[in-house]
Amino acid sequence: MRVKDPAKIRRWRKQRHFTQRDLAYLVRRSQTAIYALEVGKLRTISEDFALAVAARLDVPWEELFEAAESKSMASMTTAVRRTATLAAA
């Protein structure tokens, strides 16, 4: 999942009175991972990480992240479309 605005994650964390270490513990990641997320060094993260952060901050995940289609899924979709086009011809 792509991070929409790293600063927004930081604002929500502070509003909930969590330190980076607190949030890291709650989502089972390192404080360094939370730091990297908040300063924009991690622009794409796993779905489980994104959902855990959103849940612990009590924010809808759509406000913090956007779903990113994986490259393998995109290429598979393209292959299916080509096959369907060839079959229809």
PDB file of N, CA, C and O in Angstrom:
ATOM      1  N   MET A   1       0.833  -1.164   0.000  1.00  0.00           N
ATOM      2  CA  MET A   1       0.000   0.000   0.000  1.00  0.00           C
ATOM      3  C   MET A   1       0.888   1.241   0.000  1.00  0.00           C
ATOM      4  O   MET A   1       1.962   1.253   0.601  1.00  0.00           O
ATOM      5  N   ARG A   2       0.426   2.267  -0.675  1.00  0.00           N
ATOM      6  CA  ARG A   2       1.191   3.511  -0.736  1.00  0.00           C
ATOM      7  C   ARG A   2       0.757   4.462   0.371  1.00  0.00           C
ATOM      8  O   ARG A   2      -0.426   4.564   0.697  1.00  0.00           O
ATOM      9  N   VAL A   3       1.724   5.144   0.932  1.00  0.00           N
ATOM     10  CA  VAL A   3       1.463   6.133   1.969  1.00  0.00           C
ATOM     11  C   VAL A   3       1.029   7.427   1.285  1.00  0.00           C
ATOM     12  O   VAL A   3       1.744   7.943   0.426  1.00  0.00           O
ATOM     13  N   LYS A   4      -0.130   7.949   1.659  1.00  0.00           N
ATOM     14  CA  LYS A   4      -0.614   9.193   1.061  1.00  0.00           C
ATOM     15  C   LYS A   4       0.174  10.397   1.561  1.00  0.00           C
ATOM     16  O   LYS A   4       0.710  11.166   0.764  1.00  0.00           O
ATOM     17  N   ASP A   5       0.244  10.561   2.877  1.00  0.00           N
ATOM     18  CA  ASP A   5       0.924  11.701   3.481  1.00  0.00           C
ATOM     19  C   ASP A   5       1.593  11.239   4.779  1.00  0.00           C
ATOM     20  O   ASP A   5       0.916  11.048   5.789  1.00  0.00           O
ATOM     21  N   PRO A   6       2.894  11.061   4.758  1.00  0.00           N
ATOM     22  CA  PRO A   6       3.591  10.581   5.958  1.00  0.00           C
ATOM     23  C   PRO A   6       3.370  11.470   7.181  1.00  0.00           C
ATOM     24  O   PRO A   6       3.287  10.972   8.304  1.00  0.00           O
ATOM     25  N   ALA A   7       3.276  12.767   6.971  1.00  0.00           N
ATOM     26  CA  ALA A   7       3.081  13.694   8.091  1.00  0.00           C
ATOM     27  C   ALA A   7       1.732  13.470   8.772  1.00  0.00           C
ATOM     28  O   ALA A   7       1.597  13.708   9.972  1.00  0.00           O
ATOM     29  N   LYS A   8       0.748  13.019   8.023  1.00  0.00           N
ATOM     30  CA  LYS A   8      -0.574  12.761   8.599  1.00  0.00           C
ATOM     31  C   LYS A   8      -0.509  11.604   9.593  1.00  0.00           C
ATOM     32  O   LYS A   8      -1.195  11.622  10.616  1.00  0.00           O
ATOM     33  N   ILE A   9       0.306  10.608   9.297  1.00  0.00           N
ATOM     34  CA  ILE A   9       0.477   9.483  10.225  1.00  0.00           C
ATOM     35  C   ILE A   9       1.072   9.996  11.536  1.00  0.00           C
ATOM     36  O   ILE A   9       0.634   9.615  12.622  1.00  0.00           O
ATOM     37  N   ARG A  10       2.065  10.856  11.418  1.00  0.00           N
ATOM     38  CA  ARG A  10       2.688  11.436  12.610  1.00  0.00           C
ATOM     39  C   ARG A  10       1.675  12.249  13.421  1.00  0.00           C
ATOM     40  O   ARG A  10       1.619  12.135  14.645  1.00  0.00           O
ATOM     41  N   ARG A  11       0.872  13.076  12.728  1.00  0.00           N
ATOM     42  CA  ARG A  11      -0.132  13.883  13.429  1.00  0.00           C
ATOM     43  C   ARG A  11      -1.133  13.012  14.176  1.00  0.00           C
ATOM     44  O   ARG A  11      -1.469  13.289  15.328  1.00  0.00           O
ATOM     45  N   TRP A  12      -1.612  11.950  13.510  1.00  0.00           N
ATOM     46  CA  TRP A  12      -2.565  11.053  14.167  1.00  0.00           C
ATOM     47  C   TRP A  12      -1.928  10.346  15.364  1.00  0.00           C
ATOM     48  O   TRP A  12      -2.562  10.179  16.407  1.00  0.00           O
ATOM     49  N   ARG A  13      -0.674   9.935  15.203  1.00  0.00           N
ATOM     50  CA  ARG A  13       0.018   9.262  16.316  1.00  0.00           C
ATOM     51  C   ARG A  13       0.124  10.190  17.520  1.00  0.00           C
ATOM     52  O   ARG A  13      -0.146   9.785  18.651  1.00  0.00           O
ATOM     53  N   LYS A  14       0.519  11.433  17.271  1.00  0.00           N
ATOM     54  CA  LYS A  14       0.659  12.393  18.370  1.00  0.00           C
ATOM     55  C   LYS A  14      -0.695  12.722  18.991  1.00  0.00           C
ATOM     56  O   LYS A  14      -0.797  12.902  20.205  1.00  0.00           O
ATOM     57  N   GLN A  15      -1.725  12.800  18.170  1.00  0.00           N
ATOM     58  CA  GLN A  15      -3.066  13.079  18.682  1.00  0.00           C
ATOM     59  C   GLN A  15      -3.541  11.967  19.616  1.00  0.00           C
ATOM     60  O   GLN A  15      -4.299  12.215  20.553  1.00  0.00           O
ATOM     61  N   ARG A  16      -3.092  10.746  19.355  1.00  0.00           N
ATOM     62  CA  ARG A  16      -3.448   9.602  20.208  1.00  0.00           C
ATOM     63  C   ARG A  16      -2.497   9.441  21.388  1.00  0.00           C
ATOM     64  O   ARG A  16      -2.628   8.510  22.183  1.00  0.00           O
ATOM     65  N   HIS A  17      -1.535  10.364  21.494  1.00  0.00           N
ATOM     66  CA  HIS A  17      -0.556  10.364  22.598  1.00  0.00           C
ATOM     67  C   HIS A  17       0.310   9.105  22.624  1.00  0.00           C
ATOM     68  O   HIS A  17       0.639   8.579  23.687  1.00  0.00           O
ATOM     69  N   PHE A  18       0.672   8.635  21.427  1.00  0.00           N
ATOM     70  CA  PHE A  18       1.587   7.503  21.305  1.00  0.00           C
ATOM     71  C   PHE A  18       2.971   8.034  20.943  1.00  0.00           C
ATOM     72  O   PHE A  18       3.089   8.976  20.161  1.00  0.00           O
ATOM     73  N   THR A  19       4.000   7.441  21.501  1.00  0.00           N
ATOM     74  CA  THR A  19       5.349   7.686  21.001  1.00  0.00           C
ATOM     75  C   THR A  19       5.549   6.763  19.806  1.00  0.00           C
ATOM     76  O   THR A  19       4.743   5.865  19.563  1.00  0.00           O
ATOM     77  N   GLN A  20       6.621   6.987  19.066  1.00  0.00           N
ATOM     78  CA  GLN A  20       6.935   6.066  17.966  1.00  0.00           C
ATOM     79  C   GLN A  20       7.149   4.662  18.521  1.00  0.00           C
ATOM     80  O   GLN A  20       6.745   3.674  17.907  1.00  0.00           O
ATOM     81  N   ARG A  21       7.778   4.585  19.671  1.00  0.00           N
ATOM     82  CA  ARG A  21       8.032   3.286  20.295  1.00  0.00           C
ATOM     83  C   ARG A  21       6.719   2.594  20.682  1.00  0.00           C
ATOM     84  O   ARG A  21       6.579   1.385  20.501  1.00  0.00           O
ATOM     85  N   ASP A  22       5.756   3.360  21.214  1.00  0.00           N
ATOM     86  CA  ASP A  22       4.449   2.802  21.572  1.00  0.00           C
ATOM     87  C   ASP A  22       3.758   2.209  20.348  1.00  0.00           C
ATOM     88  O   ASP A  22       3.294   1.069  20.369  1.00  0.00           O
ATOM     89  N   LEU A  23       3.699   3.005  19.283  1.00  0.00           N
ATOM     90  CA  LEU A  23       3.026   2.536  18.067  1.00  0.00           C
ATOM     91  C   LEU A  23       3.748   1.331  17.481  1.00  0.00           C
ATOM     92  O   LEU A  23       3.113   0.381  17.024  1.00  0.00           O
ATOM     93  N   ALA A  24       5.061   1.374  17.498  1.00  0.00           N
ATOM     94  CA  ALA A  24       5.843   0.247  16.987  1.00  0.00           C
ATOM     95  C   ALA A  24       5.505  -1.036  17.741  1.00  0.00           C
ATOM     96  O   ALA A  24       5.332  -2.094  17.136  1.00  0.00           O
ATOM     97  N   TYR A  25       5.416  -0.936  19.046  1.00  0.00           N
ATOM     98  CA  TYR A  25       5.072  -2.102  19.862  1.00  0.00           C
ATOM     99  C   TYR A  25       3.678  -2.622  19.498  1.00  0.00           C
ATOM    100  O   TYR A  25       3.475  -3.830  19.372  1.00  0.00           O
ATOM    101  N   LEU A  26       2.731  -1.715  19.332  1.00  0.00           N
ATOM    102  CA  LEU A  26       1.351  -2.103  19.039  1.00  0.00           C
ATOM    103  C   LEU A  26       1.187  -2.766  17.672  1.00  0.00           C
ATOM    104  O   LEU A  26       0.324  -3.626  17.493  1.00  0.00           O
ATOM    105  N   VAL A  27       2.015  -2.363  16.713  1.00  0.00           N
ATOM    106  CA  VAL A  27       1.909  -2.945  15.369  1.00  0.00           C
ATOM    107  C   VAL A  27       3.004  -3.971  15.083  1.00  0.00           C
ATOM    108  O   VAL A  27       3.148  -4.456  13.960  1.00  0.00           O
ATOM    109  N   ARG A  28       3.771  -4.288  16.127  1.00  0.00           N
ATOM    110  CA  ARG A  28       4.820  -5.312  16.034  1.00  0.00           C
ATOM    111  C   ARG A  28       5.878  -5.012  14.977  1.00  0.00           C
ATOM    112  O   ARG A  28       6.267  -5.874  14.190  1.00  0.00           O
ATOM    113  N   ARG A  29       6.324  -3.771  14.987  1.00  0.00           N
ATOM    114  CA  ARG A  29       7.407  -3.328  14.122  1.00  0.00           C
ATOM    115  C   ARG A  29       8.421  -2.586  14.991  1.00  0.00           C
ATOM    116  O   ARG A  29       8.203  -2.415  16.191  1.00  0.00           O
ATOM    117  N   SER A  30       9.509  -2.153  14.400  1.00  0.00           N
ATOM    118  CA  SER A  30      10.523  -1.412  15.151  1.00  0.00           C
ATOM    119  C   SER A  30      10.182   0.078  15.165  1.00  0.00           C
ATOM    120  O   SER A  30       9.422   0.572  14.333  1.00  0.00           O
ATOM    121  N   GLN A  31      10.767   0.771  16.131  1.00  0.00           N
ATOM    122  CA  GLN A  31      10.604   2.221  16.188  1.00  0.00           C
ATOM    123  C   GLN A  31      11.201   2.846  14.940  1.00  0.00           C
ATOM    124  O   GLN A  31      10.706   3.862  14.451  1.00  0.00           O
ATOM    125  N   THR A  32      12.256   2.248  14.427  1.00  0.00           N
ATOM    126  CA  THR A  32      12.899   2.735  13.212  1.00  0.00           C
ATOM    127  C   THR A  32      11.939   2.659  12.019  1.00  0.00           C
ATOM    128  O   THR A  32      11.936   3.546  11.166  1.00  0.00           O
ATOM    129  N   ALA A  33      11.133   1.607  11.962  1.00  0.00           N
ATOM    130  CA  ALA A  33      10.150   1.471  10.876  1.00  0.00           C
ATOM    131  C   ALA A  33       9.091   2.566  10.956  1.00  0.00           C
ATOM    132  O   ALA A  33       8.680   3.106   9.929  1.00  0.00           O
ATOM    133  N   ILE A  34       8.649   2.896  12.163  1.00  0.00           N
ATOM    134  CA  ILE A  34       7.668   3.958  12.344  1.00  0.00           C
ATOM    135  C   ILE A  34       8.271   5.305  11.951  1.00  0.00           C
ATOM    136  O   ILE A  34       7.627   6.113  11.283  1.00  0.00           O
ATOM    137  N   TYR A  35       9.508   5.534  12.371  1.00  0.00           N
ATOM    138  CA  TYR A  35      10.213   6.763  11.992  1.00  0.00           C
ATOM    139  C   TYR A  35      10.291   6.883  10.469  1.00  0.00           C
ATOM    140  O   TYR A  35       9.957   7.923   9.902  1.00  0.00           O
ATOM    141  N   ALA A  36      10.734   5.811   9.817  1.00  0.00           N
ATOM    142  CA  ALA A  36      10.871   5.824   8.354  1.00  0.00           C
ATOM    143  C   ALA A  36       9.527   6.070   7.675  1.00  0.00           C
ATOM    144  O   ALA A  36       9.462   6.758   6.656  1.00  0.00           O
ATOM    145  N   LEU A  37       8.471   5.520   8.227  1.00  0.00           N
ATOM    146  CA  LEU A  37       7.127   5.723   7.696  1.00  0.00           C
ATOM    147  C   LEU A  37       6.721   7.192   7.809  1.00  0.00           C
ATOM    148  O   LEU A  37       6.167   7.759   6.867  1.00  0.00           O
ATOM    149  N   GLU A  38       6.993   7.798   8.944  1.00  0.00           N
ATOM    150  CA  GLU A  38       6.579   9.178   9.200  1.00  0.00           C
ATOM    151  C   GLU A  38       7.390  10.230   8.444  1.00  0.00           C
ATOM    152  O   GLU A  38       6.877  11.313   8.160  1.00  0.00           O
ATOM    153  N   VAL A  39       8.619   9.935   8.121  1.00  0.00           N
ATOM    154  CA  VAL A  39       9.434  10.915   7.393  1.00  0.00           C
ATOM    155  C   VAL A  39       9.435  10.678   5.883  1.00  0.00           C
ATOM    156  O   VAL A  39      10.085  11.408   5.134  1.00  0.00           O
ATOM    157  N   GLY A  40       8.703   9.656   5.442  1.00  0.00           N
ATOM    158  CA  GLY A  40       8.559   9.416   4.013  1.00  0.00           C
ATOM    159  C   GLY A  40       9.607   8.526   3.392  1.00  0.00           C
ATOM    160  O   GLY A  40       9.679   8.423   2.168  1.00  0.00           O
ATOM    161  N   LYS A  41      10.420   7.879   4.203  1.00  0.00           N
ATOM    162  CA  LYS A  41      11.416   6.954   3.661  1.00  0.00           C
ATOM    163  C   LYS A  41      10.781   5.645   3.218  1.00  0.00           C
ATOM    164  O   LYS A  41      11.313   4.951   2.351  1.00  0.00           O
ATOM    165  N   LEU A  42       9.655   5.315   3.807  1.00  0.00           N
ATOM    166  CA  LEU A  42       8.873   4.142   3.382  1.00  0.00           C
ATOM    167  C   LEU A  42       7.643   4.661   2.652  1.00  0.00           C
ATOM    168  O   LEU A  42       6.684   5.091   3.294  1.00  0.00           O
ATOM    169  N   ARG A  43       7.650   4.631   1.350  1.00  0.00           N
ATOM    170  CA  ARG A  43       6.507   5.124   0.580  1.00  0.00           C
ATOM    171  C   ARG A  43       5.504   4.013   0.290  1.00  0.00           C
ATOM    172  O   ARG A  43       4.316   4.276   0.103  1.00  0.00           O
ATOM    173  N   THR A  44       5.980   2.780   0.254  1.00  0.00           N
ATOM    174  CA  THR A  44       5.107   1.632   0.008  1.00  0.00           C
ATOM    175  C   THR A  44       5.351   0.621   1.120  1.00  0.00           C
ATOM    176  O   THR A  44       6.494   0.271   1.414  1.00  0.00           O
ATOM    177  N   ILE A  45       4.267   0.155   1.735  1.00  0.00           N
ATOM    178  CA  ILE A  45       4.389  -0.806   2.827  1.00  0.00           C
ATOM    179  C   ILE A  45       3.422  -1.952   2.596  1.00  0.00           C
ATOM    180  O   ILE A  45       2.537  -1.870   1.744  1.00  0.00           O
ATOM    181  N   SER A  46       3.595  -3.013   3.355  1.00  0.00           N
ATOM    182  CA  SER A  46       2.722  -4.173   3.215  1.00  0.00           C
ATOM    183  C   SER A  46       1.316  -3.842   3.703  1.00  0.00           C
ATOM    184  O   SER A  46       1.113  -2.939   4.514  1.00  0.00           O
ATOM    185  N   GLU A  47       0.366  -4.588   3.192  1.00  0.00           N
ATOM    186  CA  GLU A  47      -1.026  -4.368   3.567  1.00  0.00           C
ATOM    187  C   GLU A  47      -1.241  -4.597   5.060  1.00  0.00           C
ATOM    188  O   GLU A  47      -1.960  -3.836   5.707  1.00  0.00           O
ATOM    189  N   ASP A  48      -0.626  -5.639   5.609  1.00  0.00           N
ATOM    190  CA  ASP A  48      -0.833  -5.915   7.032  1.00  0.00           C
ATOM    191  C   ASP A  48      -0.252  -4.809   7.911  1.00  0.00           C
ATOM    192  O   ASP A  48      -0.834  -4.475   8.943  1.00  0.00           O
ATOM    193  N   PHE A  49       0.882  -4.239   7.519  1.00  0.00           N
ATOM    194  CA  PHE A  49       1.477  -3.126   8.261  1.00  0.00           C
ATOM    195  C   PHE A  49       0.561  -1.906   8.202  1.00  0.00           C
ATOM    196  O   PHE A  49       0.299  -1.277   9.227  1.00  0.00           O
ATOM    197  N   ALA A  50       0.077  -1.572   7.015  1.00  0.00           N
ATOM    198  CA  ALA A  50      -0.804  -0.416   6.832  1.00  0.00           C
ATOM    199  C   ALA A  50      -2.086  -0.561   7.642  1.00  0.00           C
ATOM    200  O   ALA A  50      -2.510   0.375   8.319  1.00  0.00           O
ATOM    201  N   LEU A  51      -2.695  -1.728   7.570  1.00  0.00           N
ATOM    202  CA  LEU A  51      -3.945  -1.948   8.296  1.00  0.00           C
ATOM    203  C   LEU A  51      -3.732  -1.908   9.803  1.00  0.00           C
ATOM    204  O   LEU A  51      -4.589  -1.418  10.538  1.00  0.00           O
ATOM    205  N   ALA A  52      -2.603  -2.418  10.265  1.00  0.00           N
ATOM    206  CA  ALA A  52      -2.298  -2.398  11.695  1.00  0.00           C
ATOM    207  C   ALA A  52      -2.100  -0.964  12.189  1.00  0.00           C
ATOM    208  O   ALA A  52      -2.596  -0.599  13.256  1.00  0.00           O
ATOM    209  N   VAL A  53      -1.381  -0.158  11.419  1.00  0.00           N
ATOM    210  CA  VAL A  53      -1.162   1.237  11.803  1.00  0.00           C
ATOM    211  C   VAL A  53      -2.502   1.972  11.861  1.00  0.00           C
ATOM    212  O   VAL A  53      -2.799   2.658  12.839  1.00  0.00           O
ATOM    213  N   ALA A  54      -3.297   1.825  10.823  1.00  0.00           N
ATOM    214  CA  ALA A  54      -4.599   2.511  10.776  1.00  0.00           C
ATOM    215  C   ALA A  54      -5.491   2.062  11.935  1.00  0.00           C
ATOM    216  O   ALA A  54      -6.154   2.888  12.562  1.00  0.00           O
ATOM    217  N   ALA A  55      -5.510   0.771  12.218  1.00  0.00           N
ATOM    218  CA  ALA A  55      -6.354   0.257  13.293  1.00  0.00           C
ATOM    219  C   ALA A  55      -5.904   0.794  14.649  1.00  0.00           C
ATOM    220  O   ALA A  55      -6.739   1.196  15.458  1.00  0.00           O
ATOM    221  N   ARG A  56      -4.598   0.807  14.907  1.00  0.00           N
ATOM    222  CA  ARG A  56      -4.093   1.279  16.199  1.00  0.00           C
ATOM    223  C   ARG A  56      -4.274   2.783  16.368  1.00  0.00           C
ATOM    224  O   ARG A  56      -4.386   3.277  17.490  1.00  0.00           O
ATOM    225  N   LEU A  57      -4.302   3.514  15.250  1.00  0.00           N
ATOM    226  CA  LEU A  57      -4.548   4.953  15.335  1.00  0.00           C
ATOM    227  C   LEU A  57      -6.042   5.269  15.277  1.00  0.00           C
ATOM    228  O   LEU A  57      -6.450   6.421  15.425  1.00  0.00           O
ATOM    229  N   ASP A  58      -6.847   4.231  15.061  1.00  0.00           N
ATOM    230  CA  ASP A  58      -8.300   4.364  14.977  1.00  0.00           C
ATOM    231  C   ASP A  58      -8.712   5.339  13.870  1.00  0.00           C
ATOM    232  O   ASP A  58      -9.523   6.244  14.067  1.00  0.00           O
ATOM    233  N   VAL A  59      -8.116   5.109  12.700  1.00  0.00           N
ATOM    234  CA  VAL A  59      -8.362   5.938  11.521  1.00  0.00           C
ATOM    235  C   VAL A  59      -8.668   4.992  10.361  1.00  0.00           C
ATOM    236  O   VAL A  59      -8.017   3.955  10.236  1.00  0.00           O
ATOM    237  N   PRO A  60      -9.648   5.324   9.506  1.00  0.00           N
ATOM    238  CA  PRO A  60      -9.873   4.479   8.327  1.00  0.00           C
ATOM    239  C   PRO A  60      -8.595   4.409   7.475  1.00  0.00           C
ATOM    240  O   PRO A  60      -7.954   5.431   7.233  1.00  0.00           O
ATOM    241  N   TRP A  61      -8.236   3.221   7.032  1.00  0.00           N
ATOM    242  CA  TRP A  61      -6.975   3.062   6.298  1.00  0.00           C
ATOM    243  C   TRP A  61      -6.938   3.906   5.034  1.00  0.00           C
ATOM    244  O   TRP A  61      -5.866   4.315   4.589  1.00  0.00           O
ATOM    245  N   GLU A  62      -8.114   4.169   4.449  1.00  0.00           N
ATOM    246  CA  GLU A  62      -8.177   4.957   3.219  1.00  0.00           C
ATOM    247  C   GLU A  62      -7.701   6.396   3.430  1.00  0.00           C
ATOM    248  O   GLU A  62      -7.295   7.063   2.478  1.00  0.00           O
ATOM    249  N   GLU A  63      -7.752   6.871   4.674  1.00  0.00           N
ATOM    250  CA  GLU A  63      -7.303   8.232   4.961  1.00  0.00           C
ATOM    251  C   GLU A  63      -5.775   8.334   4.951  1.00  0.00           C
ATOM    252  O   GLU A  63      -5.221   9.392   4.652  1.00  0.00           O
ATOM    253  N   LEU A  64      -5.101   7.232   5.279  1.00  0.00           N
ATOM    254  CA  LEU A  64      -3.647   7.248   5.382  1.00  0.00           C
ATOM    255  C   LEU A  64      -2.935   6.594   4.204  1.00  0.00           C
ATOM    256  O   LEU A  64      -1.806   6.955   3.869  1.00  0.00           O
ATOM    257  N   PHE A  65      -3.607   5.625   3.579  1.00  0.00           N
ATOM    258  CA  PHE A  65      -2.953   4.817   2.550  1.00  0.00           C
ATOM    259  C   PHE A  65      -3.850   4.659   1.327  1.00  0.00           C
ATOM    260  O   PHE A  65      -5.063   4.857   1.397  1.00  0.00           O
ATOM    261  N   GLU A  66      -3.234   4.304   0.220  1.00  0.00           N
ATOM    262  CA  GLU A  66      -4.005   3.938  -0.956  1.00  0.00           C
ATOM    263  C   GLU A  66      -3.512   2.588  -1.449  1.00  0.00           C
ATOM    264  O   GLU A  66      -2.318   2.288  -1.426  1.00  0.00           O
ATOM    265  N   ALA A  67      -4.454   1.797  -1.889  1.00  0.00           N
ATOM    266  CA  ALA A  67      -4.102   0.453  -2.354  1.00  0.00           C
ATOM    267  C   ALA A  67      -3.236   0.572  -3.600  1.00  0.00           C
ATOM    268  O   ALA A  67      -3.536   1.350  -4.505  1.00  0.00           O
ATOM    269  N   ALA A  68      -2.180  -0.193  -3.637  1.00  0.00           N
ATOM    270  CA  ALA A  68      -1.270  -0.198  -4.782  1.00  0.00           C
ATOM    271  C   ALA A  68      -1.347  -1.559  -5.437  1.00  0.00           C
ATOM    272  O   ALA A  68      -1.082  -2.576  -4.796  1.00  0.00           O
ATOM    273  N   GLU A  69      -1.705  -1.587  -6.702  1.00  0.00           N
ATOM    274  CA  GLU A  69      -1.776  -2.856  -7.420  1.00  0.00           C
ATOM    275  C   GLU A  69      -0.364  -3.362  -7.634  1.00  0.00           C
ATOM    276  O   GLU A  69       0.509  -2.636  -8.109  1.00  0.00           O
ATOM    277  N   SER A  70      -0.157  -4.597  -7.282  1.00  0.00           N
ATOM    278  CA  SER A  70       1.187  -5.160  -7.438  1.00  0.00           C
ATOM    279  C   SER A  70       1.514  -5.327  -8.914  1.00  0.00           C
ATOM    280  O   SER A  70       0.619  -5.478  -9.746  1.00  0.00           O
ATOM    281  N   LYS A  71       2.804  -5.299  -9.231  1.00  0.00           N
ATOM    282  CA  LYS A  71       3.235  -5.423 -10.618  1.00  0.00           C
ATOM    283  C   LYS A  71       2.846  -6.777 -11.197  1.00  0.00           C
ATOM    284  O   LYS A  71       2.460  -6.868 -12.362  1.00  0.00           O
ATOM    285  N   SER A  72       2.945  -7.820 -10.396  1.00  0.00           N
ATOM    286  CA  SER A  72       2.606  -9.148 -10.898  1.00  0.00           C
ATOM    287  C   SER A  72       1.118  -9.231 -11.217  1.00  0.00           C
ATOM    288  O   SER A  72       0.721  -9.862 -12.196  1.00  0.00           O
ATOM    289  N   MET A  73       0.293  -8.589 -10.385  1.00  0.00           N
ATOM    290  CA  MET A  73      -1.139  -8.583 -10.638  1.00  0.00           C
ATOM    291  C   MET A  73      -1.444  -7.769 -11.889  1.00  0.00           C
ATOM    292  O   MET A  73      -2.297  -8.161 -12.685  1.00  0.00           O
ATOM    293  N   ALA A  74      -0.761  -6.646 -12.072  1.00  0.00           N
ATOM    294  CA  ALA A  74      -0.980  -5.813 -13.243  1.00  0.00           C
ATOM    295  C   ALA A  74      -0.607  -6.566 -14.522  1.00  0.00           C
ATOM    296  O   ALA A  74      -1.337  -6.505 -15.512  1.00  0.00           O
ATOM    297  N   SER A  75       0.522  -7.273 -14.506  1.00  0.00           N
ATOM    298  CA  SER A  75       0.926  -8.014 -15.692  1.00  0.00           C
ATOM    299  C   SER A  75      -0.012  -9.186 -15.949  1.00  0.00           C
ATOM    300  O   SER A  75      -0.272  -9.531 -17.102  1.00  0.00           O
ATOM    301  N   MET A  76      -0.523  -9.801 -14.885  1.00  0.00           N
ATOM    302  CA  MET A  76      -1.469 -10.889 -15.046  1.00  0.00           C
ATOM    303  C   MET A  76      -2.778 -10.369 -15.657  1.00  0.00           C
ATOM    304  O   MET A  76      -3.361 -11.022 -16.522  1.00  0.00           O
ATOM    305  N   THR A  77      -3.233  -9.208 -15.211  1.00  0.00           N
ATOM    306  CA  THR A  77      -4.449  -8.607 -15.755  1.00  0.00           C
ATOM    307  C   THR A  77      -4.266  -8.299 -17.233  1.00  0.00           C
ATOM    308  O   THR A  77      -5.167  -8.547 -18.034  1.00  0.00           O
ATOM    309  N   THR A  78      -3.122  -7.768 -17.596  1.00  0.00           N
ATOM    310  CA  THR A  78      -2.825  -7.466 -18.992  1.00  0.00           C
ATOM    311  C   THR A  78      -2.820  -8.746 -19.821  1.00  0.00           C
ATOM    312  O   THR A  78      -3.366  -8.766 -20.924  1.00  0.00           O
ATOM    313  N   ALA A  79      -2.220  -9.802 -19.311  1.00  0.00           N
ATOM    314  CA  ALA A  79      -2.178 -11.080 -20.034  1.00  0.00           C
ATOM    315  C   ALA A  79      -3.575 -11.646 -20.233  1.00  0.00           C
ATOM    316  O   ALA A  79      -3.874 -12.192 -21.295  1.00  0.00           O
ATOM    317  N   VAL A  80      -4.429 -11.523 -19.233  1.00  0.00           N
ATOM    318  CA  VAL A  80      -5.805 -12.018 -19.347  1.00  0.00           C
ATOM    319  C   VAL A  80      -6.558 -11.224 -20.414  1.00  0.00           C
ATOM    320  O   VAL A  80      -7.306 -11.800 -21.205  1.00  0.00           O
ATOM    321  N   ARG A  81      -6.365  -9.919 -20.437  1.00  0.00           N
ATOM    322  CA  ARG A  81      -7.031  -9.075 -21.454  1.00  0.00           C
ATOM    323  C   ARG A  81      -6.571  -9.445 -22.857  1.00  0.00           C
ATOM    324  O   ARG A  81      -7.388  -9.520 -23.775  1.00  0.00           O
ATOM    325  N   ARG A  82      -5.281  -9.675 -23.035  1.00  0.00           N
ATOM    326  CA  ARG A  82      -4.754 -10.054 -24.353  1.00  0.00           C
ATOM    327  C   ARG A  82      -5.350 -11.387 -24.805  1.00  0.00           C
ATOM    328  O   ARG A  82      -5.747 -11.549 -25.959  1.00  0.00           O
ATOM    329  N   THR A  83      -5.401 -12.332 -23.872  1.00  0.00           N
ATOM    330  CA  THR A  83      -5.961 -13.652 -24.193  1.00  0.00           C
ATOM    331  C   THR A  83      -7.425 -13.525 -24.584  1.00  0.00           C
ATOM    332  O   THR A  83      -7.869 -14.160 -25.541  1.00  0.00           O
ATOM    333  N   ALA A  84      -8.180 -12.707 -23.851  1.00  0.00           N
ATOM    334  CA  ALA A  84      -9.597 -12.515 -24.157  1.00  0.00           C
ATOM    335  C   ALA A  84      -9.768 -11.845 -25.515  1.00  0.00           C
ATOM    336  O   ALA A  84     -10.687 -12.189 -26.258  1.00  0.00           O
ATOM    337  N   THR A  85      -8.902 -10.898 -25.850  1.00  0.00           N
ATOM    338  CA  THR A  85      -8.967 -10.209 -27.142  1.00  0.00           C
ATOM    339  C   THR A  85      -8.667 -11.184 -28.273  1.00  0.00           C
ATOM    340  O   THR A  85      -9.340 -11.174 -29.303  1.00  0.00           O
ATOM    341  N   LEU A  86      -7.662 -12.021 -28.080  1.00  0.00           N
ATOM    342  CA  LEU A  86      -7.298 -13.008 -29.109  1.00  0.00           C
ATOM    343  C   LEU A  86      -8.413 -14.041 -29.271  1.00  0.00           C
ATOM    344  O   LEU A  86      -8.702 -14.461 -30.391  1.00  0.00           O
ATOM    345  N   ALA A  87      -9.027 -14.443 -28.199  1.00  0.00           N
ATOM    346  CA  ALA A  87     -10.098 -15.434 -28.270  1.00  0.00           C
ATOM    347  C   ALA A  87     -11.329 -14.864 -28.960  1.00  0.00           C
ATOM    348  O   ALA A  87     -12.049 -15.592 -29.643  1.00  0.00           O
ATOM    349  N   ALA A  88     -11.576 -13.576 -28.789  1.00  0.00           N
ATOM    350  CA  ALA A  88     -12.749 -12.947 -29.399  1.00  0.00           C
ATOM    351  C   ALA A  88     -12.550 -12.713 -30.887  1.00  0.00           C
ATOM    352  O   ALA A  88     -13.527 -12.595 -31.627  1.00  0.00           O
ATOM    353  N   ALA A  89     -11.309 -12.644 -31.337  1.00  0.00           N
ATOM    354  CA  ALA A  89     -11.027 -12.346 -32.753  1.00  0.00           C
ATOM    355  C   ALA A  89     -11.248 -13.504 -33.666  1.00  0.00           C
ATOM    356  O   ALA A  89     -11.048 -13.384 -34.875  1.00  0.00           O
TER     357      ALA A  89
END
